[in-house]
Amino acid sequence: MKKVLFLCCIICMVGVSVWAEDVRLIFGSWRNDDIDMMGRVLDVYAKAHPGVVVDFQPTADTEYDAQLMSGLQTGTGPDIIYLRSFSSGRAVYDGGFLHVLNNDIPNLPNFPPAAVKAWSTEDGQIYGVPIFGVTHGVYYHKEIFEKYGLKEPETWDEFLTLCQTLKDNGVNVFAQGTMDEWTLYEVVFSGLGANFYGGEKSRRALIAGEMKLTDEPFIKAFEAIDQLQPFLPQGYEALDYVSMQQMFAAGQAAMFIGGSWEIGVFGGLGVADLGWFAPPVPKKGDKLSYCFHVDAGVGMNKNSKHFPETLEFIKWTATPEFSQLMMNEVPGFFAYLPGDYTLTNELAKKMLAAAQGADITIRTTWEKLSDKEPGGNFLINEALIKMLTDEFTPQQAAEHVQKGLETWYAPFQK
C-alpha cells in the first residue's frame, strides 16, 4: 500500500510539472485594428519569457472606457491596460485601479516630460508608460491624383482648388461622415484646424483662460472645416467610421482625413497606391502646426493576480526594443522613448519628417478642458456635427463650445 501511495504522489508531482499552465496576462486596448500586428510584437516577448502568454484583447473604441471601468470594478479587468491621455486615463488611476510606476520603471526619466505629464498626477505620481503618439493628415489615392494631374497641396487655397477639381470631374472628394462624431474633432478639427487657431501657443492660452473658443483664430478654424462640407459624399450624415475607411480603401473617394494609425488599416484593406500629406497651411511660408497627439500609455492593474509577470511586461514597454517593434509592426505609432530607431514604412517616415521644424501640438481640448462635463471634446464633437449639417454657423459652433465650458471651467469664469 505504501508503494502505491508513493507512486501516486510521484505521478501527481509529474503531472503538475508536465501540465502546468502558462501564466496568462490579459492586455486590454481600444485598438481592434491591431490584433495581428500586436500579435507579432507579443510573439517576440513570448520567446524571451517562456511560460508567460500576453493575450491582446481589444474592444471597440467607443465601448472601451465603460467596459474597462466595469471590469476593474468587478475584479475582471485586464492585467495590462491601454490608457488614454489626461482625464480619461486619470479616471482609471483615481478609481484606485493602477499601480504607481515611479520606482519600478528605470527608463521613465528618459521619456520627454511632456509625454509623462499625460499619465501622471500633479504631485508626480506616474501611472502609465507613454508608449506612443499619433499624427493627423490627409491620405489620398495616388492613382486618382495622377489621373487628374493633381499634386499634394501646401496651402489651404491649393487644397480647396484640388477638392473642386475632383468634384467637377465627378469624383467623391472625401470619404468622411458625421455619424461617428469623434472623428470630426479628434482628427479633422485637431488635425486641420490647428494651422488656423494657432497651434500649441493658442491651445495653452485656451487652457490658461487667456483665449476663448470665440476668439478669431478659433472661429477661423471652424470656418476652414466648414469649407469642406461641399466636398463630403452624398449621405455623409449616416456614414460611420468603418464605412468611411472601407469607402476610401475601395477607391470610392480620392481622399481621407485620418490618423497615422490608419496606415496599417489601409494596408490590411489592400490599398496599394496610398499617399499622404500634412495639413495644408493657410498661406505659403506659414509654419506647420502639427497635431502630434499623446495617444496611449500602458498602465498596470494593481490588483493583477500575476503581479510580478505583469510588472515585468510593463517594464518591457519602456525599452527601445518594444519601441522599435511597435513602430515597425504597427506603423503610424511613434515612440516617445528616445533611441536610434529605423522605420521601414515610407508613409510613417513621411509623417515623422513633417514634424521636423513644425509647431508640435496636441488635440485642442484634451488637456484640462475635458476633465468635467460637459467636456470640451464632447462639445466640439456636437458643434462640428451641427455645423456640418447646417444647424450651426462656424460662429455658433464656437459659441456652443465656449458656453458649455464656461459652466464649469474656472479660468473662463473670471
Beta strands, then each sheet from edge to edge (+ up, - down):
strand 1: 23-29
strand 2: 52-58
strand 3: 80-84
strand 4: 129-141
strand 5: 255-259
strand 6: 274-277
strand 7: 289-300
strand 8: 359-361
sheet 1: 2+ 1+ 3+ 7- 4+ 5-
sheet 2: 2+ 1+ 3+ 7- 8-
sheet 3: 2+ 1+ 3+ 7- 4+ 6-
end
